[in-house]
Amino acid sequence: MLQSFLPLFVMTFLICLFIVLMQFLWRYIDDLVGKGLEMSVIGELFFYAALTMVPMALPLAILLASLMTFGNLGEQFELTAMKASGVSLIKSMRPLIALMVIVAIGAFFFQNNVLPVAQAKMYTLLYSMKQKSPELEIPEGVFYDQITGFNLYVKHKDRETGILNDLLIYNVSKGTDNATIIYADSGKISMTDDKSHLILNLWNGEQFENLREQGSTFSSQNVPYRRETFNDKEVLIAFDANFNRMDESGMRNQYVGKNIAELQATIDSVTARVDSVGDVYGHDIKTQRYFGLSYYKYESTDTGMRAIPQPPVAMVAPLNLDSIFSGSNPAFTKSYLNQALDKAKRSRQDFEFRSYTMNDDRRVIRRHAIELMKKFTLSMACIVFFFIGAPLGAIIRKGGLGMPLVISVFLFIFYYIIDNTGYKMAREGRLEVWEGMWLSTFVLLPLGVFFTYKAVNDSAVFNRDAYANFFRKLIGRSQMRKLELKEVVINEVDLSVAISKINNLNTLISDFLQSNPPRQSYLQYWQNGYDSIRLHTIRAELEQMVDYLSNSRERLIILKLMELPELLSLWFYHPSSNKLLSWMFIILLPVGIPLYIIGLQQQRHLREQLEHIKVTDNELISLLNTPPHTNTVLPTES
């Protein structure tokens, strides 16, 4: 099993890692192209990115490899040979289960020890690349704005000599109101040896400079400017073309660069700060002055002033707000209300501003808690995906990269959507962190248990007929009876015995129809329903009679037997034998009435089936009493 699984696992893991790396490349392609970066720097970035993509590629690789392994074994009938030799599916999975436990433990240590370092280095390197200036490549006929504070326009460029013709340069480094415009007939751009400045050699041109800063004493209509004509001019522009690495210590202090101990320490410290600040804010709200009354009274002691809480003010009578305005000038009423409203708004805005700082701390706590949960969810996802892929491969019994790839991609997309939804809801605080991060596991774990149970018991999970029969029984539609004329009959049909069985069945059906009314009332339906015991007896007698007459050599008898329906034992015939439960349905009218209506329809359909059985039984008796016919041919299935 290990020899079959490990090569496929390594292959699928590398393929999945390559796919997610391509997704990373397309996401950050704009930050890498045109910067003149060395291949060693790009290779280092991709190495750290590959390490950070392992948590996404590893579960998908386990799912695909387990599907292919057990699909190949099932397609080549090796699983059948194992089961025939007494080796169950669980026993054949034991080596791989042990391997998955080792992989899960390794994934935990990878998440805790390797991934934080790789993420810190990758994001530091990525931000450093974003800060690097792009490689200087000035196009023709358009403005070039990749030099900070400058816009350059070149009408024509000589590719061989590097001479630029008809240059127009806008220097807006001091603002658009103090722009400097340079026009030159030709020029050339070069870079200093330390790659920190650009040198523009310009020939035959003019320079216009706005002197608004120097003309602050002049009116807005009279702004001085300076005009300069030159034959040869040299302009020095700051342009750092070097690649400068940022210090990764700042990224190490973020949640992506911490292990479990550091994450837990940050959560504890920030939680303690939130609790202490919350106590201070709560104390401020509690001690705020209302109606001019202070919460404390202050007494002088030997050690200083001491604050003592005041006793609550006793209300002799309810406060009459209208009396506040009646004793004053009516013109001041609106002023009083506005002052009170402004005071309430200021108090509310003050505490809302304080709540923003606490929300930032709570967001920090959630992000660290999410990263802490990620250390464990990857290990669990590996085990869950194995118990989905291995039984599913044993069920579908298709190897190769066709069907397993389709199923694994579908399941992984389903997992990714649920996992990403839970992550975002936990990040926004709409769910508890542990609920959001374990949501995908809660959803997929029952699926793995279901597939494992079905595979161990050789159940038909993808058999369309099995589901069709289930829904047919659920809605009360019986399956057509299929019989064939036997070529060899061991037990011949005795006419008297056959007629006795048919008459006995008809008697049971007549008694059942007489004792159970065609339409039961609401109370009768929930308290009594149809007699399920007698219905089981009728169904047993029907099957015995069909089984006995199926030995007949008469083709018309076999055809007539195929017209007999298969009786079902539905819940709607006899909804409940528990009196307490029956009265609960009687009282719960919104639930009981729709079920009662459906039950009446199912009971009417049952009575129609029983009446049809009686008619068919009478026709069988007539056929049994007539001489045999040998010319009738049974229809064959196409």
C-alpha positions in Angstrom: 0.0 0.0 0.0 2.8 2.4 0.8 4.6 1.6 -2.5 1.4 2.4 -4.4 0.6 5.5 -2.4 3.9 7.4 -1.9 4.9 7.9 -5.6 1.4 9.2 -6.4 1.4 11.4 -3.3 4.8 13.0 -4.2 3.7 13.5 -7.8 0.3 15.1 -6.9 1.9 17.2 -4.2 4.4 18.7 -6.7 1.7 19.3 -9.3 -0.6 21.0 -6.8 2.3 23.1 -5.4 3.1 24.2 -9.0 -0.5 25.2 -9.6 -0.8 27.3 -6.5 2.6 28.9 -7.3 1.3 29.9 -10.7 -1.7 31.5 -9.0 0.8 33.4 -6.7 2.8 34.5 -9.8 -0.3 35.9 -11.6 -1.3 37.7 -8.5 2.0 39.5 -8.0 3.2 39.6 -11.7 2.8 43.4 -11.8 5.2 43.9 -8.9 7.9 41.7 -10.4 8.0 42.6 -14.1 10.1 45.6 -15.2 12.1 46.0 -12.0 15.4 44.5 -13.3 15.5 42.0 -10.4 18.1 39.3 -10.4 17.2 35.7 -10.9 18.6 34.8 -7.4 16.2 37.3 -5.8 13.2 36.0 -7.8 14.2 32.4 -7.0 14.4 33.2 -3.3 10.9 34.7 -3.4 9.5 31.6 -5.1 11.2 29.3 -2.6 9.6 31.1 0.3 6.3 31.3 -1.6 6.4 27.5 -2.1 6.8 27.0 1.6 3.8 29.3 2.4 1.7 27.4 -0.2 2.2 24.0 1.4 -0.9 24.3 3.6 -3.0 24.7 0.5 -1.4 22.1 -1.7 -1.0 19.3 1.0 -4.7 18.5 1.6 -5.4 18.5 -2.1 -2.5 16.2 -2.8 -3.6 13.8 -0.1 -7.2 13.8 -1.5 -6.1 13.2 -5.1 -3.4 10.6 -4.2 -5.8 8.5 -2.1 -8.5 8.7 -4.7 -6.0 7.5 -7.4 -4.5 4.8 -5.2 -7.7 3.1 -4.2 -9.3 3.8 -7.6 -6.5 1.9 -9.3 -6.8 -1.0 -6.8 -10.6 -1.1 -7.4 -10.3 -0.9 -11.2 -7.8 -3.8 -11.2 -10.0 -5.9 -8.8 -7.2 -5.9 -6.2 -9.6 -4.7 -3.5 -12.0 -7.5 -4.4 -9.1 -10.0 -4.1 -8.2 -8.5 -0.7 -11.8 -8.8 0.6 -12.0 -12.3 -0.8 -8.9 -13.2 1.2 -10.4 -11.8 4.4 -8.6 -8.5 4.4 -11.1 -5.7 5.1 -10.9 -2.2 3.6 -9.9 -0.7 7.0 -7.1 -3.3 7.4 -5.8 -2.4 4.0 -5.9 1.3 4.9 -3.9 0.8 8.2 -0.5 1.6 6.7 -1.8 4.7 5.0 -3.6 5.8 8.2 -0.3 5.5 10.1 1.3 7.5 7.4 -1.4 10.2 7.5 -0.9 10.5 11.3 2.8 11.1 10.7 2.0 13.6 8.0 -0.4 15.4 10.3 2.1 15.6 13.0 4.7 16.9 10.6 2.2 19.5 9.2 1.7 20.8 12.8 5.4 21.3 13.4 5.7 22.8 9.9 2.9 25.3 10.7 4.4 26.2 14.0 8.2 26.3 13.3 8.8 26.7 9.5 5.8 28.6 8.1 6.1 31.7 10.3 9.7 32.2 9.3 8.9 31.6 5.6 5.9 33.9 5.6 7.9 36.7 7.3 10.7 36.4 4.8 8.4 36.1 1.8 6.3 39.2 2.7 9.4 41.2 3.6 11.0 40.3 0.2 7.7 41.1 -1.6 7.3 44.5 0.0 11.0 45.2 -0.8 10.3 44.4 -4.5 7.3 46.7 -4.5 9.4 49.6 -3.2 12.0 49.1 -5.8 11.9 51.6 -8.7 11.0 50.1 -12.1 13.7 49.6 -14.7 14.1 52.7 -16.8 12.5 52.2 -20.2 11.0 55.4 -21.6 8.5 54.7 -24.4 7.9 56.8 -27.5 4.8 59.1 -27.9 3.4 58.8 -24.4 4.1 60.4 -21.0 6.4 58.3 -18.7 5.6 58.8 -15.0 7.7 56.1 -13.3 10.2 58.7 -12.1 8.9 60.2 -8.8 8.0 63.9 -9.3 8.7 63.9 -13.1 6.7 63.3 -16.3 8.7 62.8 -19.5 7.5 62.8 -23.1 9.8 61.6 -25.9 8.6 61.9 -29.5 11.3 59.7 -31.0 14.1 57.5 -29.7 17.2 56.2 -31.5 17.6 52.6 -30.4 21.2 52.3 -31.4 22.7 55.5 -29.9 20.1 56.1 -27.1 19.5 59.7 -28.3 16.1 61.1 -27.4 14.5 63.6 -29.7 11.9 66.3 -28.9 11.9 65.9 -25.1 9.3 67.5 -22.9 9.9 67.3 -19.1 7.5 68.3 -16.4 9.1 68.7 -12.9 6.3 68.7 -10.4 8.3 67.6 -7.4 7.5 70.9 -5.7 3.8 70.7 -6.6 1.8 71.6 -9.7 1.7 75.3 -8.7 5.5 75.4 -8.8 6.1 73.2 -11.8 9.2 73.5 -14.0 8.9 72.7 -17.7 11.9 71.9 -19.9 11.8 71.5 -23.6 14.9 70.2 -25.5 15.6 69.4 -29.1 17.5 66.2 -28.1 19.0 64.6 -25.0 20.4 61.5 -23.4 19.8 59.7 -20.1 22.4 57.9 -18.1 22.8 56.7 -14.5 25.4 57.3 -11.9 27.7 54.5 -10.9 26.0 54.0 -7.5 22.6 53.7 -9.3 21.1 56.4 -7.1 20.7 59.3 -9.6 19.8 59.9 -13.2 21.8 62.3 -15.4 19.8 64.0 -18.2 22.1 65.6 -20.8 19.9 68.1 -22.8 20.8 70.1 -25.9 19.2 73.1 -27.6 16.2 73.8 -25.4 14.4 76.1 -23.1 13.3 76.0 -19.4 10.2 77.7 -17.9 10.0 77.8 -14.1 7.1 79.1 -12.0 8.2 81.3 -9.1 5.0 81.4 -7.2 6.7 80.7 -3.8 9.0 83.7 -4.3 6.1 85.8 -5.5 3.9 85.4 -2.4 3.7 89.2 -2.0 2.3 89.6 -5.5 -1.3 89.3 -6.5 -2.7 86.1 -8.0 -2.7 87.7 -11.4 1.0 88.7 -11.3 3.0 85.5 -10.7 6.7 85.8 -11.6 8.5 83.1 -13.7 11.9 82.5 -15.1 12.8 81.6 -18.7 16.1 80.1 -19.6 17.5 79.2 -23.0 20.4 76.7 -23.2 22.6 74.9 -25.7 23.9 72.3 -23.3 22.2 71.5 -19.9 22.7 68.7 -17.3 19.9 67.8 -14.9 20.5 65.5 -11.9 17.4 63.5 -10.7 17.2 61.3 -7.6 16.3 57.8 -8.8 17.3 54.8 -6.7 17.6 51.8 -9.0 19.1 49.5 -6.3 17.3 46.7 -4.6 17.1 47.5 -0.9 15.9 44.7 1.4 13.6 45.8 4.2 14.3 44.6 7.8 12.2 41.5 8.4 12.0 42.1 12.2 8.9 44.2 11.6 7.2 41.4 9.8 8.3 38.9 12.5 6.3 41.0 15.0 3.1 40.5 12.9 0.8 37.6 13.4 2.1 35.8 10.3 5.6 35.5 11.7 4.8 34.1 15.2 4.6 30.6 16.5 2.1 29.2 19.0 3.9 30.5 22.1 4.3 34.0 20.7 0.7 34.1 19.4 -0.7 33.1 22.8 1.5 35.7 24.6 0.3 38.4 22.3 -3.4 37.3 22.7 -3.0 37.3 26.5 -1.3 40.7 26.7 -3.8 42.5 24.3 -6.7 40.8 26.1 -5.5 42.1 29.4 -5.1 45.6 27.9 -8.6 45.5 26.4 -10.0 44.4 29.8 -8.2 47.1 31.7 -9.2 49.8 29.2 -12.7 48.6 29.2 -12.8 48.8 33.0 -11.6 52.4 32.8 -14.2 53.3 30.1 -16.9 51.6 32.1 -15.9 53.5 35.2 -16.0 56.8 33.3 -19.5 56.1 32.1 -20.6 55.2 35.6 -19.1 58.3 37.2 -20.2 60.8 34.6 -22.2 63.7 36.0 -25.9 63.6 35.3 -28.4 66.4 36.2 -25.4 68.3 37.8 -25.0 65.6 40.4 -21.5 64.1 41.1 -21.1 60.4 41.6 -18.4 61.1 44.3 -18.1 63.5 47.2 -14.6 64.4 48.3 -13.3 64.6 51.9 -10.0 65.9 53.2 -7.9 63.5 55.2 -4.5 63.5 56.6 -3.1 61.7 53.6 -5.0 63.9 51.1 -8.4 64.0 49.4 -10.5 60.9 49.4 -13.4 60.2 47.0 -16.5 58.6 48.6 -19.4 57.4 46.4 -22.6 59.3 47.0 -25.7 57.5 48.0 -28.4 57.3 45.3 -30.8 60.3 45.1 -34.2 59.3 46.4 -37.1 60.4 44.1 -40.0 61.5 46.3 -42.2 61.8 43.2 -41.7 61.2 39.5 -39.8 64.0 37.8 -42.1 66.3 35.8 -40.1 67.5 32.8 -42.7 70.0 31.8 -42.1 71.9 35.0 -38.5 72.6 33.9 -39.9 74.8 31.0 -42.9 76.2 32.8 -40.9 78.1 35.3 -38.7 79.8 32.8 -39.1 82.0 29.8 -40.8 80.0 27.0 -38.3 81.5 24.5 -35.5 79.5 26.3 -37.3 76.1 25.8 -35.7 75.4 22.4 -32.3 76.5 23.8 -32.5 74.1 26.7 -33.3 71.2 24.4 -30.5 72.0 22.0 -28.0 72.3 24.8 -29.1 68.9 26.2 -29.0 67.3 22.8 -25.5 68.7 22.0 -24.2 67.5 25.4 -25.6 64.0 24.7 -24.0 63.9 21.2 -20.6 65.0 22.5 -20.7 62.3 25.2 -21.7 59.7 22.6 -19.0 60.7 20.1 -16.4 60.6 22.9 -17.2 57.1 23.9 -17.6 56.0 20.2 -14.1 57.3 19.6 -12.8 55.3 22.5 -14.6 52.2 21.2 -12.7 52.5 17.9 -9.4 51.9 19.7 -10.8 48.9 21.5 -12.1 47.5 18.2 -8.6 47.7 16.8 -7.3 45.7 19.7 -10.1 43.1 19.3 -9.2 42.8 15.7 -5.6 42.1 16.6 -6.8 39.4 19.0 -8.9 37.8 16.3 -6.1 37.8 13.7 -3.7 36.2 16.2 -6.3 33.7 17.3 -7.0 32.8 13.6 -3.4 32.2 13.0 -3.2 30.1 16.2 -6.1 27.9 15.0 -4.4 27.4 11.6 -1.6 25.5 13.3 -4.1 22.7 14.0 -6.6 22.9 11.2 -4.1 21.8 8.5 -3.3 18.5 10.4 -7.0 17.7 10.8 -7.7 18.6 7.1 -5.0 16.1 6.0 -6.7 13.2 7.9 -10.2 14.2 6.9 -9.3 14.4 3.2 -7.7 11.0 3.4 -10.8 9.5 4.9 -12.8 11.1 2.0 -10.5 10.2 -0.8 -9.6 6.6 0.1 -13.2 5.3 0.6 -14.4 7.3 -2.4 -11.7 5.8 -4.6 -12.7 2.3 -3.4 -16.4 3.1 -4.3 -16.0 4.6 -7.8 -13.1 2.2 -8.7 -11.7 4.5 -11.4 -7.9 5.1 -11.5 -5.7 7.4 -13.5 -6.1 11.2 -13.6 -9.5 11.5 -15.1 -12.4 10.9 -12.7 -10.2 11.2 -9.5 -9.0 14.7 -10.7 -12.5 15.9 -11.4 -13.9 14.7 -8.0 -10.9 15.9 -6.0 -11.0 19.4 -7.6 -14.8 19.6 -6.9 -14.4 18.6 -3.3 -11.4 20.9 -2.8 -13.3 23.9 -4.2 -16.2 23.0 -1.9 -13.7 22.9 1.0 -12.0 26.1 0.0 -15.3 28.0 -0.2 -16.4 26.9 3.2 -13.0 27.4 4.8 -12.6 30.9 3.3 -16.2 31.8 4.4 -15.5 30.7 7.9 -12.2 32.6 7.9 -13.8 35.9 6.8 -16.6 35.6 9.3 -14.2 34.9 12.1 -12.0 37.8 11.0 -14.9 40.2 11.0 -16.1 38.9 14.4 -19.4 37.5 13.1 -18.5 34.1 14.4 -16.2 32.9 17.2 -12.7 32.3 15.9 -12.8 28.5 16.7 -16.2 28.2 14.9 -15.1 30.0 11.7 -11.7 28.2 11.5 -13.2 24.7 12.2 -16.3 25.2 10.0 -14.8 23.3 7.0 -13.8 20.4 9.3 -17.3 20.2 10.8 -18.8 20.1 7.3 -16.4 17.6 5.7 -15.8 15.2 8.7 -19.4 13.7 8.4 -18.8 13.3 4.7 -15.6 11.3 5.4 -17.4 9.1 8.0 -20.3 8.5 5.5 -18.0 7.5 2.6 -15.9 5.3 4.9 -19.0 3.5 6.2 -20.4 3.0 2.7 -17.1 1.7 1.4 -16.6 -0.8 4.3 -20.1 -2.1 3.8 -19.9 -2.2 0.0 -22.9 0.1 -0.3 -24.0 1.5 -3.7 -23.4 5.2 -3.1 -23.4 6.2 -6.8 -26.1 3.6 -7.9 -28.8 5.6 -9.6 -31.4 2.8 -9.2 -30.9 2.7 -5.5 -31.7 6.4 -5.1 -34.6 6.1 -7.5 -36.1 3.2 -5.4 -35.6 5.2 -2.2 -37.5 8.2 -3.5 -40.1 6.0 -5.1 -40.7 4.4 -1.7 -40.7 7.8 0.0 -43.5 9.2 -2.2 -45.4 5.9 -2.1 -44.9 4.7 -5.7 -44.2 1.0 -5.9 -41.7 -0.6 -8.3 -43.0 -2.7 -11.2 -42.9 -6.4 -10.5 -40.6 -8.4 -12.9 -41.1 -12.1 -13.4 -39.9 -14.6 -16.0 -41.2 -18.0 -17.1 -39.0 -20.6 -15.5 -37.4 -23.1 -17.8 -37.1 -25.7 -15.0 -39.8 -26.0 -12.4 -39.1 -28.0 -9.3 -42.4 -27.4 -7.4 -45.4 -27.7 -9.6 -48.4 -25.5 -9.0 -51.3 -27.3 -7.4 -54.6 -25.8 -8.6 -56.4 -26.2 -5.3 -53.5 -24.8 -3.3 -53.2 -21.8 -5.6 -56.9 -21.0 -5.5 -56.8 -21.3 -1.7 -54.0 -18.9 -1.4 -55.7 -16.4 -3.7 -59.0 -16.7 -1.8 -57.2 -16.3 1.5 -55.5 -13.1 0.2 -58.8 -11.7 -1.0 -60.4 -12.4 2.4 -57.7 -10.5 4.2 -57.9 -7.6 1.8 -61.8 -7.4 2.1 -61.5 -7.4 5.9 -58.8 -4.7 5.9 -60.9 -2.5 3.6 -64.0 -2.9 5.7 -62.3 -2.3 9.0 -60.4 0.8 7.8 -62.6 3.6 6.6 -61.9 5.2 3.2 -61.5 8.7 4.7 -60.4 9.1 8.3 -61.0 12.3 10.3 -58.1 14.4 11.6 -58.3 12.8 15.1 -58.8 9.2 13.7 -55.8 9.6 11.5 -53.4 10.7 14.2 -54.8 8.3 16.9 -55.4 5.2 14.8 -54.3 5.4 11.2 -54.5 2.2 9.2 -53.7 -1.1 10.9 -50.0 -1.7 10.1 -50.0 -5.3 11.5 -52.8 -6.4 9.2 -51.2 -4.6 6.3 -47.9 -6.5 6.9 -49.9 -9.8 6.9 -51.5 -8.9 3.6 -48.1 -8.0 2.1 -46.6 -11.3 3.3 -49.5 -13.3 1.9 -49.3 -11.5 -1.4 -45.6 -12.3 -1.8 -46.1 -15.9 -0.8 -48.9 -16.3 -3.4 -46.8 -14.6 -6.1 -43.8 -16.8 -5.3 -45.9 -19.9 -5.4 -47.7 -19.1 -8.7 -44.4 -18.0 -10.4 -43.7 -21.7 -10.8 -46.6 -21.9 -13.2 -45.9 -23.1 -16.8 -48.7 -20.9 -18.1 -47.4 -17.7 -19.7 -50.7 -15.8 -19.1 -50.4 -16.6 -15.4 -46.9 -15.0 -15.3 -48.1 -12.0 -17.2 -51.0 -11.5 -14.8 -48.7 -11.8 -11.8 -46.6 -9.0 -13.1 -49.7 -6.7 -12.9 -49.8 -7.1 -9.1 -48.2 -4.1 -7.3 -45.6 -4.4 -4.6 -47.2 -3.1 -1.4 -45.1 -0.7 0.7 -45.1 0.0 4.4 -45.2 3.8 4.5 -45.1 5.9 7.6 -48.1 7.9 6.3 -50.4 4.8 6.7 -49.9 4.6 10.4 -48.1 7.8 11.5 -47.7 7.0 15.2 -48.4 4.3 17.8 -47.3 6.6 20.6 -50.4 8.4 22.0 -48.3 11.3 23.4 -46.6 11.9 20.0 -50.0 11.6 18.3 -51.5 14.3 20.5 -48.5 16.5 19.8 -49.2 16.3 16.1 -52.9 17.0 16.7 -52.1 20.1 18.7 -49.4 21.4 16.3 -51.9 22.3 13.6 -49.4 24.0 11.2 -47.4 20.8 11.1 -50.2 18.2 11.5 -52.6 19.4 8.8 -50.2 19.2 5.8 -49.1 15.7 6.9 -52.7 14.7 7.4 -53.5 15.7 3.8 -50.5 13.8 2.4 -51.5 10.8 4.6 -55.1 10.8 3.1 -53.6 10.7 -0.4 -51.3 7.8 0.4 -54.2 5.9 2.1 -56.4 6.4 -1.0 -53.6 5.1 -3.2 -53.2 2.1 -0.9 -56.9 1.3 -1.2 -56.7 1.5 -5.0 -53.8 -0.9 -5.0 -55.7 -3.4 -2.8 -58.8 -3.1 -5.0 -56.6 -3.8 -8.0 -55.1 -6.8 -6.3 -58.6 -8.2 -5.7 -59.6 -7.8 -9.4 -56.3 -9.4 -10.5 -56.8 -12.3 -8.1 -60.2 -13.0 -9.6 -58.7 -12.9 -13.1 -56.0 -15.4 -11.9 -58.7 -17.8 -10.6 -60.3 -17.6 -14.1 -57.0 -18.4 -15.8 -56.3 -21.2 -13.4 -59.6 -22.8 -14.2 -59.2 -22.6 -18.0 -57.1 -25.0 -20.1 -53.4 -24.0 -20.6 -52.4 -21.8 -23.5 -49.0 -22.1 -25.0 -49.1 -19.5 -27.8 -48.7 -16.4 -25.6 -45.2 -15.0 -25.5 -43.8 -12.9 -22.7 -42.4 -9.5 -23.7 -38.7 -9.3 -23.5 -36.7 -6.3 -22.3 -34.8 -4.4 -24.9 
